[in-house]
Amino acid sequence: MSESSPTIIRDALVNYFSLGELRTLCFDLGIDYEDLEGGNKQGKTLALVQYAQRHNRYPDLVNAIRQARPHLNLDAPAAGAAGSQTATSHSASQSTPKIIVQGDYIAGDKTAGDQVSGDKIVTGNISGSNVAIGRGATATSQTSTGDTYNFSGNFSGAILNVNATLENVTQTIGALPWADDETKAELERLVTQLQEQLQQIPPEKEEEAEAVAELTETLLDNANKEKPNKQLLQITGEGLKQAAKNLAAIAPDVAKIAGTIVATILTLA
């Protein structure tokens, strides 16, 4: 088995791990996520790979990614290999590393769009919704709860990604094995409130809003087990509350809602 190149490992983390999953990966490796340089996901990912190389943790990082995403082929493909499906393409002037996805496993729910007329559009899972994308576009989407959201003008990536992530959270709540119908209804109400609050976050705080949404998803995913790991729930819950506090100055209700969600999970899980 050939050694995974740092470029392939970096691309795998950027394309197939959410911010919440990246934090969890660092925790499992005993690496302090907050100490890593970089102000966004790409920067943190690059810093993590470089840290692992400097401290002889690179094999540990690769193994952790293999365990979390077993359907990813992180080895450099042989020249001329046939039938490979790759997540990257070759340009005419330069060959770039490939990440090969085997089977029918697809990680994450984000699809990076093309750059058109200066706008780079990143959308989440928008199947079944009425969404218009592009400069000056408008759309109206009717949700299952009866609420209507109107979108217009330039879309930043965070709002659509946040909505898609929290829709996944709502689906997870419905499958919680330890929660009764009343508790599930309360959690769904809290998530809906959180979604409404995050939609009002200004573009310059979109990364903080996305962190809250993804940590909420991670918390509910960890709770959606017959016997949840309470220590892991506590760690993820503290991360969610801290991320929500980062928005307290402009959206104080986010911290209150996030705290209530964490308390509900820890009390009943």
N, C-alpha and C positions, 0 to 999 in steps of 0.2 A: 504494500500500500504506500503510495507516494505521499510525501509530506504536504499538508495543506498550506497554501501560501497565505501570508497575512492579508493580501488583498481579497482573497476568496472569503476568509473568515470575517473580515470587516463587512463585506457586502452581505454575507449571510445574516449578520447581526442587524444591519440596517434594514434589510428587506423582509426578514422573517421574525423579528422580535419587536414587541411593543416596548414602550418606555418602562412600563411596569415589569415586564418580563426581563428587561435588561437589568433593572434594579435587583430582582430576585436572583438572577444569574450571578451578579457581583456578590450578593450576600452568601450564596452557596459556596463561592470560591474564597470567601474570606477577604474580599477586596472592598474597600470603602468607596461606594459609588460617588458620594459627595466630594471625595478628595480628587476624583478624576477631573482633568481639565476639560473645557468645552462647554459652551452655553446651550447647545442643542443636542439632539439625538446623534447626529452624525459626528459631532465633535467628541461626545462622550464615548462613542463606539471606537473611534480612532485612538483615543487615549487609553481605553481598556486594552486594545490589542498591543499597543506600545508598552504598556505597563507589564503585561504578561510576558512579553519578549525580554524586557529588562530584568525581570525577577524570576526567570526560569519557570514561569507558570503557563507558558504557551501551550504545552501538551495538555495541561489540565483544562484550559479554556476550550481547546478543540474537542476534548472528550465530553465536556459539559454540553457543548452545542450538539454533538452527535446524539447524546442521550435525550436532549430536549426536542430535537428535530431529526429523528432517525431516517426520514425519507430524503434528507438532503445528502447529496454526494459532495463532500467537501474536498475530495482529492482532485488534483489537476488532471483533466481528461487527456487520454492519449491522442496524439496527432492523428487526424483522419478518422476518429471514432464515428461509427455510423449510428443513426437512430437516436442520438442524444437530444434531449429537450433542454434548452438552456434558458437561464433567466437574463442573460446578457447577450449582446451581439457584437460581431467584429465590424469595426469601421474599415474604410478602404485603406487608411494609412497606418492603423495601429491595431494590434490584436490585444483584446482584453480578456482577463480570466473568466472562466465560466463556472456558474453554480448549477449543477444538474439536479433536477427534481425527478425522482423516480416514482413510478406508480401513479396513484390518483390522489395523493395527499397534497393539500394546499394549505400553507400556514398563513395566518393573518387575514385581515379583511380590507386591506388598503390597496388601491390600484393607482399607481402614479401615472398621470396623464401626460399628454404632449404639451410642449410650450407653443402656444399659438398667439401671435400678435403681442408678444411681451408678457402674457399671463401664463404662469405655470399653475395648473389646476390639479389638486390632489383630492380624490373623492373616496368616500368609504363605501359601505354596502348600501346601494341606493335602489336595489331591485324592488319592483312593485311600487315605487314612489314616482311622483311627477316632479322631476327636477330639471330645470334648464340651466345649462352651464355655458359660461362665456361672458364677455364684457357686455353689460347692459341687459343681460338675460333676466327674465322673471319667471317665477313658478309658484304655484300654490299646492301644498301637500296636506291631505286630510289624514290624520292619524286615527288609530283604532279607538282612542279615548274621546274622540270628538273635537280635539283641539286642532286649529288650523294655523299653519305657519306660512308666512309669506316671505319669499326671498327675492332680492333684486340687486342689480349692480354687480360690482366686483365681489367674488367669493374668495375669502381666505380659506386655506385648507382646514383650519382647526374646527370650524363649526360643523361641517359635514362629517369630519372624522369623529368628533365628539358625539354627534347624534347617532352615527352608526355603532359606535362602541357601546353607548348606553342602551340602544335597542337590543344588542346582544345580552346586556345585563338583565334586561326585562325578561328575555327568554330563559336565562339561567335561573332567575327567581322562581319561575313557574315549575322548575324541575327540582327545587330544593327538597331533599328527602326527609329532612327533620322539621320542616316548618309546616304549620297548619295553614288553612286558607286565609285566616284573618292576618296572620303574620306576613304571608306572601302579598296580600293586598296592601298592607302597610308599607312594605319594602318597595313595591311598585309605585306607590304614591310618592314616596321619598325620592326615588330615582327620577320620576317625572318632574318633581320640583327642582331637583339638581340639574336636570337637562335644561329647564327653562332659565335657570340662573346662569348656566354656562353659556347659553346663547347670547347673553347680554354682555359677555366679557369683550373688551376692545381688542383689536387685532394685535396690539403690542404685548398682550398677555395670553396669546393663544397657546403657547407652549405650556404655561402653567395650567390652563384649562384642560388641555389634552392629558396632562399628568393626572389630574383629578379623575377624569373619566376612565383612564386606563387602570389606575389603581383600584377604582371601584369595581371594574371588570375582574381584575385579578383577585380581589377579596372575595367576590361572589363565586368565582371559579373554584377557589380553594375551599369555600364553604359547601360547594355542591358535591359533597362526598358523603358516603354513609357514616364514616367516622372522620370528620375533619381534624386536621392537625392544629390544635388550638394555639400552639406557640407560633406557627406560621401565620395564623389568622391575626394574632396580636401584633406581629411585626408588620404585616401588610396594613393592618388598621392604623397603626401609628404613622406609617408612611403616608396614608391617605389623609389623615388629619393634618399632618405637617404640610402636605401639598395644598390643602384647602386653606390653611392659614396664610399661605403666600398670596391669596386673593382677598384676604379679609378687608383690606383697605378700600377695595372697589366693589366687593360683593360679600358683605359679612354673612349673609344667609347661607352661602356655600359651606362655610365652616360649621355652622349649626346643623345643616342637613347631613353633611358627611359624618359628623360626630354621632348623630342619631343612628345612621346606618351602621356604623362600626359597633355602637353599643348594642344594637339589636342582634347583630350577627354573633358577637361575643357572648351575649347573655343566653342565647338559645342553641348555639352550635355545639 
